[in-house]
Amino acid sequence: MDVHRTQFNRVTVFSGNLAGRLDWAVSGGWYAAGGLNLHIIKATKGTFADTSTTAVSVPGVNLGWGYRFHLSGDLAGRVEINYTMFKQNTDLSRATNTVGLMVGAAMPLK
């Protein structure tokens, strides 16, 4: 989940991206992932192409490929490249595609 609220020039915009995905272990620490997104945008009346609209939603899909590895003790690391695609929406603009690179560390809670 990713949520933002922005105000500028008497315009307020709320943007929320809800995403879910499944990770599949492939082999030796490698994994593949895929899932769905729903981007919801609510804004001050008159912001969108249809000036009577105050909220729009855009469906999307996400894909990922990554590697999990041991760092030290209970500490594990992860490197992932992911790609998210949102279809074109007449109230917003063209299709939006994003490539991301994630580097992280994780430790189990005890």
Secondary structure, DSSP 8 states (H G I E B T S, - for coil): -EEEEEEETTEEEEEEEEEEEEEEEEETTEEEEEEEEEEEEEE-TT-SSSTT--EEEEEEEEEEEEEEEEEETTEEEEEEEEEEEE---TTS-S-EEEEEEEEEEE----
